[in-house]
Amino acid sequence: MELKNKDDYLSFLLRLWRVENGEQNKRASLENVESGEKRGFASLDELLNYLSEITTDWEEPSSEKD
């Protein structure tokens, strides 16, 4: 697979941790490696929804052979 430009990929630093407050909850944060922007998530579902949202606009790659 050949990347034609930097818009062909996203790079994040993902942090996951547990918070115990009567029940065990998972938290997450993403840091965009290129911009440094950080975003926190109160659940793994929120994280997955965000990732789905930001990748929805990507065009499907053509079916070229590597």
C-alpha positions as CSV (number, residue, x, y, z in Angstrom):
1,M,0.0,0.0,0.0
2,E,1.4,3.4,-1.0
3,L,0.4,6.6,0.8
4,K,0.0,9.4,-1.6
5,N,-0.2,12.2,1.0
6,K,-0.6,12.8,4.7
7,D,-4.4,12.8,4.3
8,D,-4.2,9.0,3.6
9,Y,-3.7,8.2,7.3
10,L,-4.4,9.4,10.8
11,S,-2.0,9.0,13.7
12,F,-3.1,9.2,17.4
13,L,-1.6,8.4,20.7
14,L,-4.3,6.4,22.6
15,R,-4.5,6.3,26.4
16,L,-6.9,4.0,28.2
17,W,-7.5,3.8,32.0
18,R,-10.0,2.5,34.5
19,V,-11.9,4.7,37.0
20,E,-13.6,3.0,39.9
21,N,-16.6,4.9,41.2
22,G,-19.0,2.4,42.5
23,E,-18.7,0.5,39.2
24,Q,-15.7,0.0,37.0
25,N,-15.6,2.5,34.1
26,K,-13.1,2.9,31.3
27,R,-11.9,6.2,30.1
28,A,-9.9,7.1,27.0
29,S,-8.0,10.0,25.4
30,L,-6.7,10.5,22.0
31,E,-3.9,12.9,21.1
32,N,-3.5,13.8,17.4
33,V,0.2,13.2,16.7
34,E,0.4,15.8,14.0
35,S,-1.6,18.7,15.6
36,G,-1.2,17.9,19.3
37,E,-4.9,18.2,19.8
38,K,-6.2,16.1,22.7
39,R,-9.7,14.8,23.2
40,G,-11.1,12.9,26.2
41,F,-13.8,10.2,26.2
42,A,-16.0,9.1,29.2
43,S,-16.4,5.6,27.6
44,L,-15.1,3.3,25.0
45,D,-18.3,3.7,23.1
46,E,-17.7,7.5,22.8
47,L,-14.2,6.8,21.5
48,L,-15.5,4.4,18.9
49,N,-18.3,6.7,17.8
50,Y,-15.7,9.5,17.4
51,L,-13.4,7.4,15.3
52,S,-16.4,6.4,13.2
53,E,-17.4,10.0,12.7
54,I,-13.9,11.2,11.7
55,T,-13.4,8.4,9.2
56,T,-16.9,8.6,7.6
57,D,-15.9,11.3,5.2
58,W,-13.0,9.3,3.8
59,E,-13.5,8.1,0.3
60,E,-13.2,4.4,-0.2
61,P,-9.8,3.5,-1.7
62,S,-9.8,2.3,-5.2
63,S,-9.2,-1.4,-5.6
64,E,-5.6,-1.1,-6.8
65,K,-3.2,-4.0,-6.2
66,D,-0.2,-3.3,-3.9
